[in-house]
Amino acid sequence: MNKPKVIFLCTGNSARSQMAEGLLRALAGEHFEVFSAGTEPKGRILPEVQEVMREVGISMAGQFSKSVMEYLGRAVFAHVFTVCADAEENCPAVFLNMGTHDHWPFDDPAKFVGDEEQRLAHTRRVRDQIEERLRLWLTEQGIAPKDYRQM
């Protein structure tokens, strides 16, 4: 049986969409093939993102910043989520018209200014907001999210 494909889209594919990709895999990876991409990929995942994901037991190994264009004409997604206004406005329409499309705007950790601890705190807050939204969405899909966190 083929699992439905899910993609999370943002601008840089360095923070929000990467966290959503890792979180959905941890919460319900057996139900979906999960991807993320950016309209203007930064080429790296923010160190703060890698750290806050590691804190809850999610490895970002194997994930990397990539362009939405890598999937154009190569994949059909059952669920498309934009996690920033820029991706919502600038993503190729073909993605936004595939399957179900939801817009979940979250603050951008890449734009937060402060010392390392302040940036980590902000990134944790965004991670937790994304997880909360994913848990709600999974429940709406009739899927019980896994308890994955390693404390």
Residue pairs with C-beta under 8 A, 6 or more apart in sequence:
3 30
3 31
3 32
3 33
4 31
4 32
4 33
4 78
4 79
4 99
5 32
5 33
5 34
5 35
5 75
5 76
5 77
5 78
5 79
6 24
6 32
6 33
6 34
6 35
6 77
6 78
6 79
6 80
6 81
7 34
7 35
7 36
7 37
7 71
7 75
7 77
7 79
7 80
7 81
7 95
8 16
8 17
8 20
8 21
8 24
8 34
8 35
8 36
8 37
8 81
8 82
8 83
9 17
9 36
9 37
9 38
9 39
9 68
9 80
9 81
9 82
9 83
9 87
9 91
9 95
10 16
10 17
10 36
10 38
10 39
10 82
10 83
10 84
10 86
10 87
10 108
11 38
11 39
11 40
11 84
11 86
11 87
11 90
11 108
12 38
12 40
12 41
12 42
12 65
12 110
13 36
13 37
13 38
13 41
13 42
13 65
13 66
13 67
14 38
14 41
14 42
14 44
14 45
14 46
14 49
14 65
14 110
15 45
15 46
15 48
15 49
15 108
15 109
15 110
15 123
15 126
16 83
16 84
16 106
16 108
16 109
16 126
16 130
17 36
17 37
17 38
17 83
17 87
18 36
18 45
18 49
18 60
18 63
18 65
19 49
19 52
19 53
19 126
19 127
19 130
20 36
20 81
20 83
20 130
20 134
21 34
21 35
21 36
21 63
22 53
22 58
22 59
22 60
22 63
23 58
23 127
23 130
23 131
23 134
24 32
24 34
24 134
25 34
25 58
26 57
26 58
26 146
26 148
27 131
27 134
27 135
27 138
27 145
27 146
27 148
28 138
28 143
28 145
28 146
31 143
32 79
35 71
35 75
35 77
36 63
36 66
37 66
37 67
37 68
37 70
37 71
38 65
38 66
38 67
38 68
38 87
39 67
39 68
39 86
39 87
39 90
39 91
41 65
41 66
41 67
42 65
42 110
43 65
44 64
44 65
45 60
45 63
45 64
45 65
46 109
46 110
46 123
48 109
48 116
48 119
48 120
48 123
49 60
49 109
49 123
49 127
50 60
51 120
51 123
52 120
52 123
52 124
52 127
53 59
53 60
53 127
54 60
55 124
56 127
56 148
56 149
56 150
57 148
57 149
57 150
58 148
68 91
68 92
68 95
69 92
71 77
71 95
72 92
72 94
72 95
76 98
76 99
77 95
77 98
77 99
78 98
78 99
78 100
79 99
79 100
79 101
79 102
80 95
80 96
80 98
80 99
80 100
80 101
80 102
81 101
81 102
81 103
81 104
82 88
82 91
82 96
82 101
82 102
82 103
82 104
82 105
83 104
83 105
83 106
83 130
84 105
84 106
84 108
85 105
88 96
88 103
88 105
95 101
102 137
104 130
104 133
106 126
106 129
106 130
107 122
107 125
107 126
109 119
109 122
109 123
109 126
112 118
112 119
112 122
112 123
114 122
134 145
135 145
138 144
138 145
139 145
